[in-house]
Amino acid sequence: MSDTPRTELMVERAPIGLRTNVAFEQSCDLCRQLERELNEANKTISLQHELMTTAEKRGVDKAKEELNEAKDRIKRLEEAGDKMEKRLHLRKNISDQFVYKGDAESVENWNKAKEAKP
């Protein structure tokens, strides 16, 4: 198979008398060269498009990964905060008052922070 099928088709369809014309031959050579360059340019564009699509997909995948990591971290922080809150309440129940002045405020701030989820 030819690497310049469009030009070859044009040459085949040309009248026989025209094929022997020097100017026609030169034009055909130029057409072959341009068709090869066009094919190479199309391959390059196709590769660039494929690379951009792959890069975009990787960007999306990376963003999803970072989002999942953030969600996991939030979950761990909430679990740790809930454990601390239980300890403060346990300590309050034993003595019927918060041991430290800031304990009640800490529990209140923790509950507000958990409510502020988007």
C-alpha positions in Angstrom: 0.0 0.0 0.0 1.2 3.5 -0.9 2.0 6.1 1.7 0.3 8.7 -0.6 -3.0 7.1 -1.5 -4.7 10.4 -2.3 -2.1 11.4 -4.8 -1.9 8.0 -6.4 -5.7 8.0 -6.9 -5.4 11.4 -8.6 -2.6 10.1 -10.9 -4.6 7.0 -11.8 -7.6 9.2 -12.8 -5.6 11.6 -14.8 -5.7 11.2 -18.6 -2.8 9.2 -20.0 -1.5 12.1 -22.1 -1.3 14.3 -19.0 0.8 11.7 -17.1 3.8 12.2 -19.4 3.8 16.0 -18.9 6.8 17.2 -16.9 4.8 19.8 -15.0 2.2 17.2 -14.0 5.0 14.9 -12.8 6.5 17.7 -10.7 3.1 18.5 -9.3 2.6 14.9 -8.4 5.9 14.8 -6.6 5.0 17.9 -4.7 1.5 16.4 -3.8 3.2 13.2 -2.6 5.6 15.3 -0.4 2.7 17.3 1.0 0.6 14.2 1.6 3.4 12.6 3.6 3.8 15.8 5.6 0.1 15.9 6.2 0.0 12.3 7.4 2.9 13.0 9.8 1.2 16.1 11.1 -2.1 14.2 11.6 -0.1 11.5 13.5 1.5 14.2 15.7 -1.9 15.8 16.4 -3.4 12.4 17.3 -0.5 11.7 19.7 -0.8 15.1 21.3 -4.5 14.6 21.8 -3.9 11.2 23.3 -1.3 12.7 25.7 -3.6 15.5 26.7 -6.4 13.1 27.4 -4.1 10.9 29.4 -2.8 13.9 31.3 -6.3 15.2 32.0 -7.4 11.7 33.3 -4.3 11.6 35.5 -5.1 15.0 36.9 -8.7 13.9 37.7 -7.4 10.6 39.2 -4.9 12.6 41.3 -7.6 15.0 42.5 -9.9 12.0 43.4 -7.0 10.4 45.3 -6.3 13.6 47.2 -10.0 14.1 48.0 -10.2 10.5 49.3 -7.1 11.1 51.4 -8.7 14.3 52.9 -11.9 12.4 53.6 -10.0 9.7 55.4 -8.1 12.3 57.4 -11.3 14.0 58.4 -12.8 10.7 59.5 -9.7 10.0 61.6 -9.8 13.5 63.2 -13.5 13.1 63.9 -13.0 9.7 65.6 -10.1 11.2 67.7 -12.2 14.2 68.6 -15.2 12.0 69.6 -12.9 9.9 71.9 -11.6 13.1 73.5 -15.1 14.4 74.0 -16.2 11.1 75.7 -13.3 11.4 78.0 -14.2 14.9 79.0 -17.8 13.9 79.6 -16.7 10.8 81.6 -14.5 13.1 83.7 -17.4 15.5 84.2 -19.8 12.8 85.2 -17.4 11.5 87.8 -16.9 14.8 89.5 -20.1 16.5 88.2 -18.1 19.4 86.9 -15.4 19.9 84.3 -12.0 19.7 85.9 -10.5 22.3 83.7 -12.2 25.6 82.9 -11.6 25.1 79.1 -13.2 21.6 79.0 -16.8 22.8 78.5 -15.6 25.3 75.8 -13.6 22.6 74.1 -16.6 20.3 73.9 -18.8 23.1 72.6 -16.1 24.0 69.9 -15.8 20.4 68.9 -19.5 20.0 68.4 -19.6 23.2 66.3 -16.7 22.1 64.2 -18.4 18.7 63.4 -21.6 20.5 62.4 -19.7 22.8 60.0 -19.3 20.0 57.4 -20.1 21.1 53.8 
